[in-house]
Amino acid sequence: MTTVIVGGGIVGVTAALYLLKKGAKVILVEKCGVACHSSGKAGGFLTDGDSGWHSGSIGRLAKRSFALHEELAKELGAEKIGFRRVKCLGLGSAEKPPGEAGIPQPAWLAKEYQRDMGNESGLAQVTPYKLMEALQEAITKQGCEIVIAKAVGVEVDGDTVKSVKLQMPGKTTSISCSAVILGMGVWAREAAAWFPESTLPQSTVGSRYTSVIWDDSDVGRDATMVFTMGDEHTEIYPRSNECYANGCPSQPELPDDPLEIQPPAEEIEKVKVESIAAVPRLKDATVIRSTACFLAGSDDNRPVVGRVPKTSNAIIACGGGCWGILNGPAMGEAAAALALGEEPPIDMGAFDPMRFDSSYVPTVAKDLPPKLMALVAQNPDLAEALRQDPERIMNILAMMQD
Ligand SMILES: Cc1cc2nc3c(=O)[nH]c(=O)nc-3n(C[C@H](O)[C@H](O)[C@H](O)COP(=O)(O)OP(=O)(O)OC[C@H]3O[C@@H](n4cnc5c(N)ncnc54)[C@H](O)[C@@H]3O)c2cc1C
């Protein structure tokens, strides 16, 4: 039988890859084109789970996914996908103890950028559109069929999704499935209406960001990411063959068609001004591309990965936020395992969509007084801590109750 994946972003495409590796038959449905949205337009900054950028369950997700990125780099070719270890500098002073060397300042960077934000031991980068191209090539070679159509609903029998309804120019049709994975990114909120009995995230659209790419490859030689900390939140990610920057968050309406998401001229200008203040030589470089895309959120701004509540074979994986390229492979891997009825390689309990059901109480909280039960039910990290270290967390909760 066939697993149908809705969405050709990094979550959907890596889910396809991990399913194919286990011999499953996969059809990927994409309404526009593989990597047409954020997975093809993102920066590609990757931070390991224990690099100090993440903590708790997100840290474990990031650790698993960082390791998967390293595996993908070996499998697909590090150079081909722009994978390499990097350093990161931000606006500010080095703050290193006397005698300890900080991150060397590249000659192209304004002197105010000395704040050490990490080095090659925990940081890396990938060029997302190249990674997505290589992933698409890999899944196609392994027999994944890619169907360009918009998924508009599901046909359900009891708790089982039997088929996915598709809209194509001039016709509607459906494909049968043994399981469905919803990797729809910012458009995941549409799936809530497909499962009226269930509770799925309703608020999956974050801010739109504008990105600019220059043809400057000299900047990329130092492999140093730059956080400007400016009003437009511009971050500069030099790559080996070009220099990428993004910033200027805004909150317009999300269109249905990803191709309608275009960067306004004034936002491109703002990102350019902030980037050039940090990297003056960019003023002489040529802009080769500018794009815009939305951050994929969720009601509590955490990733959502798990079985759609009250179904036996529908899996949702969305809400990657600003770390969706980093965490995409682990989210895709977990979704693939769940679609096959297997346990994901790491505990994904903290990302279970059940948490959006206000009546849901994790088993671990069932014997607590109502107030603490509600606290644990709404806080997946607390629930997980309680599962792992019940005695200590119960003591802390008891103190809170007093
Ligand atoms: C400007 C910017 C920079 C970023 N930089 C980084 C970074 O440096 N590092 C990092 O880790 N993360 C970064 N991110 C986050 C990351 O890009 C996203 O979290 C990630 O790409 C989301 O992947 P996805 O597969 O969930 O969604 P998407 O990439 O949005 O893919 C979803 C796909 O589903 C398709 N789809 C939706 N609905 C349907 C439907 N009904 N039928 C068929 N197809 C459908 C869409 O067309 C789309 O192609 C950045 C994000 C932004 C906005």
The ligand as an SDF file (V2000), in Angstrom:
LIG
                    3D

 53 58  0  0  0  0  0  0  0  0999 V2000
   13.4170   33.6250    5.6530 C   0  0  0  0  0  0  0  0  0  0  0  0
   13.5490   32.3050    6.3530 C   0  0  0  0  0  0  0  0  0  0  0  0
   14.8130   31.8300    6.6600 C   0  0  0  0  0  0  0  0  0  0  0  0
   14.9560   30.5900    7.3050 C   0  0  0  0  0  0  0  0  0  0  0  0
   16.2080   30.1590    7.6190 N   0  0  0  0  0  0  0  0  0  0  0  0
   16.3560   28.9920    8.2920 C   0  0  0  0  0  0  0  0  0  0  0  0
   17.6400   28.5510    8.6880 C   0  0  0  0  0  0  0  0  0  0  0  0
   18.6430   29.2240    8.4430 O   0  0  0  0  0  0  0  0  0  0  0  0
   17.7380   27.3880    9.3720 N   0  0  0  0  0  0  0  0  0  0  0  0
   16.6510   26.6270    9.6750 C   0  0  0  0  0  0  0  0  0  0  0  0
   16.8000   25.5740   10.3060 O   0  0  0  0  0  0  0  0  0  0  0  0
   15.4070   27.0160    9.2930 N   0  0  0  0  0  0  0  0  0  0  0  0
   15.2350   28.1870    8.6270 C   0  0  0  0  0  0  0  0  0  0  0  0
   13.9890   28.6110    8.2730 N   0  0  0  0  0  0  0  0  0  0  0  0
   12.8230   27.7610    8.5860 C   0  0  0  0  0  0  0  0  0  0  0  0
   12.5720   26.7260    7.5010 C   0  0  0  0  0  0  0  0  0  0  0  0
   12.7770   27.2770    6.2350 O   0  0  0  0  0  0  0  0  0  0  0  0
   11.1570   26.1690    7.5870 C   0  0  0  0  0  0  0  0  0  0  0  0
   10.7830   25.8910    8.9200 O   0  0  0  0  0  0  0  0  0  0  0  0
   11.0620   24.8700    6.7720 C   0  0  0  0  0  0  0  0  0  0  0  0
   11.5120   25.0910    5.4610 O   0  0  0  0  0  0  0  0  0  0  0  0
    9.6070   24.3870    6.7550 C   0  0  0  0  0  0  0  0  0  0  0  0
    9.5620   23.2280    5.9790 O   0  0  0  0  0  0  0  0  0  0  0  0
    8.1610   22.5290    5.6820 P   0  0  0  0  0  0  0  0  0  0  0  0
    8.4470   21.3500    4.8600 O   0  0  0  0  0  0  0  0  0  0  0  0
    7.4270   22.3650    6.9660 O   0  0  0  0  0  0  0  0  0  0  0  0
    7.3170   23.6220    4.8790 O   0  0  0  0  0  0  0  0  0  0  0  0
    7.4720   24.2870    3.3680 P   0  0  0  0  0  0  0  0  0  0  0  0
    8.8870   24.3510    3.0000 O   0  0  0  0  0  0  0  0  0  0  0  0
    6.6760   25.5050    3.4310 O   0  0  0  0  0  0  0  0  0  0  0  0
    6.7720   23.1890    2.5070 O   0  0  0  0  0  0  0  0  0  0  0  0
    5.3890   22.9540    2.5730 C   0  0  0  0  0  0  0  0  0  0  0  0
    4.9440   22.5770    1.1760 C   0  0  0  0  0  0  0  0  0  0  0  0
    3.6100   22.0830    1.2450 O   0  0  0  0  0  0  0  0  0  0  0  0
    2.9370   22.4770    0.0680 C   0  0  0  0  0  0  0  0  0  0  0  0
    1.5060   22.4160    0.3700 N   0  0  0  0  0  0  0  0  0  0  0  0
    0.8480   23.0710    1.3600 C   0  0  0  0  0  0  0  0  0  0  0  0
   -0.4510   22.7670    1.3340 N   0  0  0  0  0  0  0  0  0  0  0  0
   -0.6280   21.8800    0.3350 C   0  0  0  0  0  0  0  0  0  0  0  0
   -1.7640   21.2030   -0.1920 C   0  0  0  0  0  0  0  0  0  0  0  0
   -2.9920   21.3930    0.3200 N   0  0  0  0  0  0  0  0  0  0  0  0
   -1.5950   20.3670   -1.2370 N   0  0  0  0  0  0  0  0  0  0  0  0
   -0.3510   20.1690   -1.7810 C   0  0  0  0  0  0  0  0  0  0  0  0
    0.7510   20.8080   -1.3400 N   0  0  0  0  0  0  0  0  0  0  0  0
    0.6090   21.6470   -0.2900 C   0  0  0  0  0  0  0  0  0  0  0  0
    3.4600   23.8780   -0.2020 C   0  0  0  0  0  0  0  0  0  0  0  0
    3.2930   24.2650   -1.5560 O   0  0  0  0  0  0  0  0  0  0  0  0
    4.9250   23.7390    0.2030 C   0  0  0  0  0  0  0  0  0  0  0  0
    5.7480   23.4270   -0.8940 O   0  0  0  0  0  0  0  0  0  0  0  0
   13.8170   29.8400    7.6380 C   0  0  0  0  0  0  0  0  0  0  0  0
   12.5410   30.3260    7.3450 C   0  0  0  0  0  0  0  0  0  0  0  0
   12.3830   31.5500    6.7140 C   0  0  0  0  0  0  0  0  0  0  0  0
   11.0160   32.0550    6.4250 C   0  0  0  0  0  0  0  0  0  0  0  0
  1  2  1  0
  2  3  1  0
  2 52  2  0
  3  4  2  0
  4  5  1  0
  4 50  1  0
  5  6  2  0
  6  7  1  0
  6 13  1  0
  7  8  2  0
  7  9  1  0
  9 10  1  0
 10 11  2  0
 10 12  1  0
 12 13  2  0
 13 14  1  0
 14 15  1  0
 14 50  1  0
 15 16  1  0
 16 17  1  0
 16 18  1  0
 18 19  1  0
 18 20  1  0
 20 21  1  0
 20 22  1  0
 22 23  1  0
 23 24  1  0
 24 25  2  0
 24 26  1  0
 24 27  1  0
 27 28  1  0
 28 29  2  0
 28 30  1  0
 28 31  1  0
 31 32  1  0
 32 33  1  0
 33 34  1  0
 33 48  1  0
 34 35  1  0
 35 36  1  0
 35 46  1  0
 36 37  1  0
 36 45  1  0
 37 38  2  0
 38 39  1  0
 39 40  1  0
 39 45  2  0
 40 41  1  0
 40 42  2  0
 42 43  1  0
 43 44  2  0
 44 45  1  0
 46 47  1  0
 46 48  1  0
 48 49  1  0
 50 51  2  0
 51 52  1  0
 52 53  1  0
M  END
$$$$
